[in-house]
Amino acid sequence: MGAAAIAGVMVPAVPPAQASGVPYPDAEWSEAWISSPSSAGEATLHADVLRPKGAKPTDKTPVIVSIGPYFNHSGQTGPAGAVEGTPYDPIGPNDGPSERFQDFVEGSGLLEKGYTFVMVDLRGFGGSTGCLDWSGPGEKADVVNAVQWAASQPWSTGRVGMYGKSYDGLTGLIGVNERPPGLAAVVSQEPVYDDYRYLYGDGMRRLNSVATPALYDGIAATPGPITDAPQYNLQSLNDPVCLAQNFAQQAGNDRHDSAFWQERNLIPGAVGSNVPLFLTQGLTENNTVADGMQEYLDNHPGYERSWLGPWEHVRGNDVDEAGRLKMGRQGWFEEVMRFYDRFLKDQAPTVPDPPHAVQTNDGVWRSEARWPAADMREFRTPLNSGTYVDHAQSVSTAANSSSGQPSDPAVTSGVWTVSNPLPHDVHLSGSPAASVDVTTSMPNANVVVDVYDLGPDGTGPLITRQGHLVREPGESTVPLRLWGADWKLPAGHRIGVRVTDNNQDWWPMAAPSGQTVTVRGGSVDLPFLEHRRTMTVQGAPGVQLAGYLEQQRAAAPADAVGGAVDFTLPGPLADPPPDSVFTGGYVEPVGGN
């Protein structure tokens, strides 16, 4: 990547004294500007610095940095402004830094615990100069330079953590990959692992393919409040050429193998990184899905923690209107701070946390020593042949009615391979893979593979999926790596694999080719565990689980159920050896580091 050296210095634009009405009552707030040279051009990054109340410049603390596009002084806390209940007022007056992670700063008590928190605007956003460069060399340099700046300040111990969710979770993965000196731990909630896959399914367009670059152009073009410091607003001005270029590069480029998108695939960069990572990932995500998660974790050899389960785009501490935790597990802030204390302060943990806390489709939580688990094995089953018409209109759920309410599962089109009733319980854990042999007569045929948990009546919810655009006519073999999943299927249920033209809820902009696609066969590799998890850990069902199970349902056609086949399966789940990591109750020993 670009320049790794840091040339920035802290330039206070406001006195450290707390402005009236500003959140963070336990903080001394100041602002800084950081030089960020890169091969994509130099930028000056704006940062809001929250130091513990009363701290002297000589009082050294570890630093937690969050770097992203959502820290504009006009009140922004996320991508949608007022839609998310945040003011996002470019007029002002505004009393201080973004409240995006006020929940974390105050809920964790990190300032009182002797940490400094820094919010950095990526180039092109907030008070930072430069052109937008989503995960490109510019943003990678921004992450490196911001971390090195935080590590080099006279009030820093030299150890830096990163914290974020979604976009600023993605910048955390950039930190893991780039490994700047001083970076000692990263917490990344619901990130993107490969930027291309957030916009496309190997050529099949998501709405994001145009909405995402347009959204970030709009955010970047929004200045701070007119009452802010002149330097902030001067630097917030964005070159319209940069915004047009950002949109064209993303919305006009659907080639996964292009140099632009390969540079923005974070999965290969995890190889060799020992930066400790604490990850959360919704396995039924409606935004940043588990597409590439297993590949990223497989590549990353460093220490790993995670919360994984059936939830949507939420934080570990988010609650619903009734006060129920959306993920279902208590203690997010406490566990995060134990993670930071371990790697930023060398404080041995005193609580035996699960390395990977995983919630399955039954709402039950267990612990894994690693994910995917060491006893996961893949089992290959041949797929049936058949045909479907590429209308690009198939759905993965029967809830796509005007009322938005679930209805009886609709029989869905496509070429189905349905298992005979399972002879025993199985536990699918990991990212399935499929290889589909197709013949097409015209360019740009849509191919989607879905995996379902079908009850005895042949209906049931979607477990995982993936899509691919077959660009050239003729015979081809389509490889697909499906999204990560962790799902229990009881004896008597069936596994359904559907090859079809689309999941309209996920790739609504996919264009129909109108042709008949011939599926000549293929195979699916399903990852199953060998041992039954006999123990559980703390946690309730996520509040979004029930809705997913009701809405993401389909029915296999009667002829597919009648022509069911034996899938290649593991034997009955074995009881784990006593005290092994396969019990589901494994926790890390306390007192060590």
Secondary structure by P-SEA (a helix, b strand, c coil): cccccccbbbbbcccccccccccccccbbbbbbbbbbcccbbbbbbbbbbccccccccbbbbbbbbbccccccccccccccccccccccccccccccccccccccccccccccbbbbbbbbcccccccccccccccaaaaaaaaaaaaaaaaccccccbbbbbbcaaaaaaaaaaaaaccccccbbbbccccccccccccccccccccccaaaaaaaaaaaccccccccaaaaaaacccaaaaaaaaaacccccccccaaaaaacccccccccccbbbbbbccccccccccaaaaaaaaccccccccccccccccccccccccccccccccaaaaaaaaaaacccccccccccccbbbbccccccccccccccccbbbbbbbbbbbccccccccccccccccccccccccccccbbbbbccccbbbbbccbbbbbbbbcccccbbbbbbbbbbccccccccccccbbbbbccccbbbbbbbcccbbbbbcccbbbbbbbcccccccccccccccbbbbcccbbbbbbbbccccccccccccccaaaaaaacccccccaaaaabbbbccccccccccccccccccccccccccc
